[in-house]
Amino acid sequence: MSEPQPKIDHGLRLPWLGFAADYLGMAAALAALIAVFSLGTEHFFSATTFRTIANQIPSAILIATAMTYVLIIREIDLSVGSVLGWCSAVLGVAVARWQWPVPLALLAAAGAGFLCGLFNGLVTIRWRLPSFIVTLGMLEMARGAAHALTSSQTQYLGSAVEDIAGASIFGLSLPFLLAMAVVIAAQLVLSRTVFGRYMVAIGTNEEAVRLSGIDPRPVKLAVFTLTGFLVAAAAIIDTSRFQSANPNAGTGFELQAVAAAVIGGTSLMGGRGSVVSTFFGVLIIAVLNSGLAAVGARDETKRLVTGAVIVAAVIADHYRHRLARGE
C-alpha cells in the first residue's frame, strides 16, 4: 500500500507576484496608450517626446506620492494645489522683493509648506474633523494668502532659481530623477517599514488599531506634515522651471493627484495603495494629455477623456475589490 502523498500548498507564497501583476497591468495600459497615439500622429513616438513628458511631471509625481499616503490612511488633502501656490509665492517674493539669498528663500518656501501640512494634521486630529473640510478651508486660506503676499501679481525671478530645474542627466532633468528617488523611498517605507504597516492598518480599521494599543495620531500627523513638505518641494520645482511665481500656480493639482492615485489602484476607502502604481497613474495622465494635444484635441475634449478614464479606473477598482473579497 503506497504511502499518502503530502499535500501541496498551491497558495500564493510570494506576495510580490501580486504587486508585479498590478505593475504589469499598469505598464500594459501605458504601452497601449503610447501605441495608439504613435499610430495617430507621426512624431509622438520619439525620445524627445518622452523626455519632454518626463521633465514636465516631477511636481505631479511628488504631490501624487503624498496624496497616496493620505488616501491610504483614509483621509484626503484638497489643499495641495493652493499650498503649492502659497509656497511658490513665498519663494518668489523672498527672492524678487525682499532680496533674500536663494538658499534662505528655499528654506522659507519649504517651511511654508511644512506648516500648512502641520496645521491640516493638527486640526484634523485634535478636533476629529473630516480632513475633507479642514483641507477645503486650507485650500481657500492658502490661495488667499498667496494673492495677498504677491498683490495678485506674478513674481518674475529670471535666472535666480533656474539651475534647480535646469540641471539634467542624459536629457532627464534633476527634479525628475529626484522625484523618482522619492517614489522608490516612499514605496519602501510603505511596504517594508512599521510606519508603512501602521498607515495601512489605520486606513483599514483605525478603531482596531487604537484598541490594540497603537496611537494613530502621530502617524496621521506625520503623513499630513510630509504632504506639506512634498508640496513645497513641488512648488520649488515649478517656480524654477517657469522662473516665476504665480499666485494661481497649482490650480487643479489636487484633482490630478487624486486621479493619479485612483488610476494606480489606491482605494478611496483607505487601507490600500501603492506609490509605484500611482507613479504609473501620473505617467498615464501625462501621456494621455500629451497624446491628445499631439492629435489636435481641444481642451474640453482632453478634460472629457481624462475624466472618463478616471471614472473607468474607479469602476474597475470597485470590481477588483469585490473579487478580492470573493463576492
Backbone torsions as a table, in degrees:
resi	resn	phi	psi	omega
1	MET	NA	125.9	-176.4
2	SER	-71.6	147.6	178.7
3	GLU	-72.5	146.0	178.3
4	PRO	-62.9	137.2	-179.8
5	GLN	-77.6	139.1	178.1
6	PRO	-63.6	144.5	178.6
7	LYS	-71.0	138.5	178.4
8	ILE	-100.2	124.4	178.6
9	ASP	-83.8	109.9	179.3
10	HIS	-90.1	10.0	179.9
11	GLY	-66.1	159.4	-178.3
12	LEU	-77.9	108.4	-178.2
13	ARG	-97.9	-1.8	179.6
14	LEU	-118.4	90.3	-175.3
15	PRO	-57.8	-27.2	-176.5
16	TRP	-67.2	-19.9	178.0
17	LEU	-64.2	-36.1	177.9
18	GLY	-64.4	-43.5	178.6
19	PHE	-65.4	-39.8	179.3
20	ALA	-61.3	-38.4	178.1
21	ALA	-62.9	-41.1	177.4
22	ASP	-62.0	-44.6	-179.3
23	TYR	-64.2	-40.1	179.3
24	LEU	-65.2	-35.8	177.0
25	GLY	-64.5	-43.3	178.1
26	MET	-65.1	-41.3	179.2
27	ALA	-64.1	-37.2	178.6
28	ALA	-66.1	-41.1	177.8
29	ALA	-63.6	-40.8	178.3
30	LEU	-64.2	-44.0	179.2
31	ALA	-62.9	-37.2	179.0
32	ALA	-64.7	-41.7	177.3
33	LEU	-61.4	-46.2	180.0
34	ILE	-60.7	-40.8	179.9
35	ALA	-64.1	-43.1	-179.5
36	VAL	-61.8	-47.7	-177.8
37	PHE	-73.1	-27.5	177.0
38	SER	-68.5	-34.9	176.4
39	LEU	-75.2	-28.1	-176.4
40	GLY	-83.4	-20.1	179.2
41	THR	-143.7	147.6	-168.9
42	GLU	-72.0	-36.7	-168.9
43	HIS	-105.6	8.8	-176.0
44	PHE	-69.6	-44.6	-176.9
45	PHE	-80.9	89.6	-179.4
46	SER	-155.6	155.8	178.3
47	ALA	-61.9	-35.0	179.8
48	THR	-62.6	-44.0	179.1
49	THR	-61.1	-46.2	-176.9
50	PHE	-68.4	-37.4	175.7
51	ARG	-64.5	-40.9	179.5
52	THR	-62.3	-44.9	178.2
53	ILE	-61.3	-46.1	-178.6
54	ALA	-60.7	-40.2	-176.4
55	ASN	-78.0	-9.6	178.6
56	GLN	-92.9	-12.7	-168.7
57	ILE	-110.8	6.7	-179.4
58	PRO	-56.3	-43.9	-179.2
59	SER	-65.0	-38.8	177.5
60	ALA	-64.2	-38.0	178.6
61	ILE	-62.9	-46.5	-177.8
62	LEU	-63.0	-45.2	-177.8
63	ILE	-69.7	-39.2	178.3
64	ALA	-66.2	-35.3	175.6
65	THR	-61.5	-46.8	178.2
66	ALA	-62.6	-41.8	-179.2
67	MET	-64.8	-33.6	177.0
68	THR	-60.3	-45.4	176.9
69	TYR	-60.5	-44.2	-178.5
70	VAL	-63.0	-43.6	-179.5
71	LEU	-67.6	-34.5	-179.8
72	ILE	-62.6	-36.1	178.1
73	ILE	-85.4	14.2	175.7
74	ARG	66.1	38.3	173.6
75	GLU	-125.6	-176.2	176.5
76	ILE	-151.3	151.4	179.1
77	ASP	-128.0	103.1	-179.7
78	LEU	-87.7	0.0	-172.7
79	SER	-96.3	-2.0	-169.9
80	VAL	-59.6	-39.0	179.6
81	GLY	-64.8	-45.0	-179.5
82	SER	-69.6	-36.7	177.7
83	VAL	-65.4	-36.1	175.0
84	LEU	-60.2	-45.1	177.9
85	GLY	-61.6	-39.1	179.5
86	TRP	-66.2	-46.0	179.5
87	CYS	-64.3	-39.2	176.8
88	SER	-63.2	-40.4	178.7
89	ALA	-63.7	-42.5	178.7
90	VAL	-61.0	-45.1	179.6
91	LEU	-64.0	-45.0	-177.5
92	GLY	-64.2	-46.6	-178.8
93	VAL	-67.5	-40.1	-179.7
94	ALA	-60.7	-37.9	-178.7
95	VAL	-83.4	-48.3	-171.1
96	ALA	-79.5	-38.4	-175.5
97	ARG	-99.3	-48.3	-173.4
98	TRP	-86.4	-9.8	177.6
99	GLN	58.9	36.9	177.2
100	TRP	-73.2	151.3	170.7
101	PRO	-59.8	146.0	-176.1
102	VAL	-56.8	-44.6	179.1
103	PRO	-58.5	-39.2	178.8
104	LEU	-68.4	-39.2	177.8
105	ALA	-64.4	-37.7	177.5
106	LEU	-64.8	-40.4	176.9
107	LEU	-63.7	-39.0	178.4
108	ALA	-63.2	-42.8	178.8
109	ALA	-64.8	-42.4	178.3
110	ALA	-63.6	-40.8	177.9
111	GLY	-64.7	-36.6	178.9
112	ALA	-62.9	-42.6	177.9
113	GLY	-68.5	-42.0	178.7
114	PHE	-57.8	-44.9	-178.4
115	LEU	-67.2	-36.3	177.3
116	CYS	-64.4	-44.5	177.7
117	GLY	-63.8	-40.1	178.2
118	LEU	-63.0	-41.9	178.3
119	PHE	-61.6	-47.5	179.7
120	ASN	-57.4	-45.3	-178.7
121	GLY	-67.0	-45.6	-178.0
122	LEU	-63.1	-45.4	-178.6
123	VAL	-66.8	-43.0	179.4
124	THR	-61.2	-42.5	-175.0
125	ILE	-79.9	-45.1	-173.9
126	ARG	-63.6	-43.1	-177.3
127	TRP	-105.0	7.4	177.8
128	ARG	51.2	47.0	-179.6
129	LEU	-94.7	153.3	175.4
130	PRO	-62.9	129.4	-180.0
131	SER	-62.1	-24.3	176.0
132	PHE	-56.8	-46.1	-177.7
133	ILE	-73.3	-44.2	-177.3
134	VAL	-61.5	-47.8	-177.6
135	THR	-74.3	-24.3	172.5
136	LEU	-65.1	-39.6	175.1
137	GLY	-65.5	-41.1	177.4
138	MET	-64.7	-33.9	176.6
139	LEU	-54.4	-46.6	-179.8
140	GLU	-72.8	-41.9	-177.9
141	MET	-64.7	-45.1	-177.9
142	ALA	-66.4	-40.9	179.5
143	ARG	-67.0	-41.2	177.3
144	GLY	-63.6	-40.4	178.5
145	ALA	-64.4	-37.8	178.7
146	ALA	-62.9	-42.5	179.5
147	HIS	-70.4	-37.2	179.7
148	ALA	-66.9	-41.6	-177.7
149	LEU	-67.4	-37.7	-176.5
150	THR	-95.9	0.1	-173.5
151	SER	56.1	33.8	178.9
152	SER	59.4	28.8	179.8
153	GLN	-120.2	139.8	176.7
154	THR	-67.8	133.1	178.4
155	GLN	-96.4	115.2	-178.2
156	TYR	-91.0	124.7	-173.6
157	LEU	-105.6	-10.6	-179.1
158	GLY	61.5	-131.6	-175.4
159	SER	-92.0	7.3	-174.1
160	ALA	-60.1	-37.0	-176.1
161	VAL	-122.7	12.0	-173.5
162	GLU	-66.3	-24.9	-177.5
163	ASP	-65.7	-24.1	-178.1
164	ILE	-63.3	-48.7	-179.8
165	ALA	-93.1	-12.9	-175.3
166	GLY	-80.7	-25.1	-179.2
167	ALA	-68.5	142.7	-178.3
168	SER	-149.5	158.9	176.1
169	ILE	-131.8	118.9	-177.2
170	PHE	54.0	36.2	177.5
171	GLY	86.0	-9.2	178.2
172	LEU	-96.6	128.9	-175.6
173	SER	-67.6	152.1	177.5
174	LEU	-59.0	-41.2	176.5
175	PRO	-57.8	-37.7	178.3
176	PHE	-64.6	-43.9	179.7
177	LEU	-64.7	-39.1	176.8
178	LEU	-66.5	-38.9	177.6
179	ALA	-62.9	-38.4	176.6
180	MET	-63.9	-38.9	177.0
181	ALA	-63.0	-38.6	177.6
182	VAL	-64.2	-42.2	178.5
183	VAL	-58.5	-47.4	-179.2
184	ILE	-62.9	-46.1	-179.3
185	ALA	-64.1	-43.0	-178.9
186	ALA	-65.2	-37.4	178.0
187	GLN	-67.5	-40.0	177.9
188	LEU	-64.3	-41.7	177.4
189	VAL	-61.7	-42.5	-177.3
190	LEU	-66.9	-40.6	-171.4
191	SER	-99.2	-16.3	-171.7
192	ARG	-123.6	3.2	-176.8
193	THR	-123.8	162.1	176.6
194	VAL	-63.5	-39.2	178.8
195	PHE	-57.8	-43.7	179.0
196	GLY	-63.6	-41.6	178.2
197	ARG	-65.1	-36.3	177.0
198	TYR	-64.5	-40.8	178.6
199	MET	-58.9	-47.6	-180.0
200	VAL	-62.9	-42.1	-179.7
201	ALA	-64.6	-40.4	179.3
202	ILE	-63.9	-43.3	179.3
203	GLY	-68.2	-28.7	179.8
204	THR	-77.6	-47.7	-179.1
205	ASN	-160.4	91.7	-176.4
206	GLU	-64.9	-36.2	-179.1
207	GLU	-65.1	-39.2	177.9
208	ALA	-64.9	-38.1	176.9
209	VAL	-62.3	-43.6	180.0
210	ARG	-64.5	-42.1	-179.1
211	LEU	-69.0	-23.0	178.2
212	SER	-81.4	0.1	176.3
213	GLY	96.6	8.5	179.7
214	ILE	-103.5	127.8	178.5
215	ASP	-83.7	113.6	-177.3
216	PRO	-76.3	-14.1	-173.0
217	ARG	-63.1	-45.3	178.4
218	PRO	-61.0	-36.7	179.7
219	VAL	-65.3	-46.2	-178.8
220	LYS	-65.9	-39.6	178.0
221	LEU	-63.4	-41.4	179.2
222	ALA	-62.5	-38.9	-179.6
223	VAL	-66.0	-45.4	179.7
224	PHE	-65.0	-40.4	-179.9
225	THR	-66.7	-42.5	176.5
226	LEU	-60.8	-37.1	177.6
227	THR	-60.5	-46.0	178.3
228	GLY	-60.4	-39.4	-180.0
229	PHE	-67.2	-43.6	179.7
230	LEU	-67.0	-34.2	175.6
231	VAL	-64.9	-39.8	176.7
232	ALA	-62.3	-41.1	176.7
233	ALA	-61.3	-40.5	177.3
234	ALA	-63.9	-38.1	178.7
235	ALA	-64.4	-41.2	178.6
236	ILE	-62.1	-42.5	179.4
237	ILE	-63.2	-46.5	-179.0
238	ASP	-65.2	-41.5	179.6
239	THR	-62.8	-40.8	177.9
240	SER	-66.9	-41.0	-177.3
241	ARG	-64.0	-41.9	-178.4
242	PHE	-93.8	-7.5	-179.1
243	GLN	56.0	33.5	179.2
244	SER	-160.3	158.9	178.7
245	ALA	-118.4	111.3	-178.5
246	ASN	-103.8	126.2	180.0
247	PRO	-63.6	-15.3	176.8
248	ASN	-94.3	5.8	-179.2
249	ALA	-60.5	143.9	175.9
250	GLY	86.4	2.3	-179.9
251	THR	-59.9	125.3	179.2
252	GLY	86.5	-2.1	-178.1
253	PHE	-64.5	-30.5	-179.6
254	GLU	-63.1	-37.7	179.2
255	LEU	-70.4	-39.8	177.8
256	GLN	-63.2	-40.7	-178.7
257	ALA	-66.3	-45.1	177.6
258	VAL	-62.8	-42.3	-179.8
259	ALA	-60.8	-45.0	-179.9
260	ALA	-62.6	-41.9	-179.9
261	ALA	-65.9	-42.5	-178.8
262	VAL	-67.8	-43.1	176.8
263	ILE	-60.0	-34.0	177.8
264	GLY	-78.4	0.1	175.3
265	GLY	96.2	4.1	175.8
266	THR	-68.8	132.5	-176.2
267	SER	-81.7	134.7	174.3
268	LEU	-71.6	-12.4	179.2
269	MET	-93.2	2.7	176.1
270	GLY	84.5	164.1	173.1
271	GLY	84.6	-2.7	-177.1
272	ARG	-151.2	132.6	178.5
273	GLY	173.1	164.2	-179.9
274	SER	-144.8	129.5	179.8
275	VAL	-68.7	-37.8	178.8
276	VAL	-63.9	-42.0	177.3
277	SER	-64.2	-36.9	175.7
278	THR	-63.0	-39.0	175.6
279	PHE	-58.1	-43.3	175.3
280	PHE	-61.7	-36.9	176.9
281	GLY	-61.6	-41.3	176.3
282	VAL	-61.3	-44.2	180.0
283	LEU	-62.7	-42.0	-179.2
284	ILE	-62.1	-44.7	179.0
285	ILE	-64.1	-42.3	-179.1
286	ALA	-64.6	-44.7	179.2
287	VAL	-66.1	-38.9	178.5
288	LEU	-60.8	-47.6	-179.8
289	ASN	-64.8	-44.3	-179.5
290	SER	-66.2	-41.3	-179.9
291	GLY	-65.7	-42.3	178.4
292	LEU	-64.7	-38.1	176.3
293	ALA	-65.2	-38.0	-178.5
294	ALA	-66.4	-33.0	179.5
295	VAL	-88.8	4.3	174.3
296	GLY	86.0	20.4	178.9
297	ALA	-69.3	145.1	178.2
298	ARG	-79.3	165.0	-176.3
299	ASP	-59.3	-42.1	-178.9
300	GLU	-65.3	-33.5	176.7
301	THR	-67.5	-41.7	179.0
302	LYS	-61.7	-42.2	179.9
303	ARG	-67.3	-38.2	179.2
304	LEU	-63.8	-47.0	-179.1
305	VAL	-66.0	-44.6	179.7
306	THR	-61.2	-43.0	177.6
307	GLY	-61.8	-40.2	178.7
308	ALA	-64.8	-38.4	178.1
309	VAL	-64.2	-40.2	179.4
310	ILE	-63.9	-45.7	179.2
311	VAL	-62.4	-41.9	178.4
312	ALA	-61.9	-38.9	179.0
313	ALA	-64.7	-40.0	179.2
314	VAL	-65.8	-42.3	178.8
315	ILE	-63.9	-43.7	178.5
316	ALA	-62.0	-40.5	178.8
317	ASP	-64.3	-37.0	178.4
318	HIS	-59.5	-49.0	-178.4
319	TYR	-70.7	-33.7	176.7
320	ARG	-64.9	-38.4	178.5
321	HIS	-66.9	-39.6	177.8
322	ARG	-65.1	-40.4	178.2
323	LEU	-64.4	-37.2	179.7
324	ALA	-64.3	-30.8	179.6
325	ARG	-87.5	-3.9	179.0
326	GLY	78.2	24.3	-179.6
327	GLU	-88.3	NA	NA
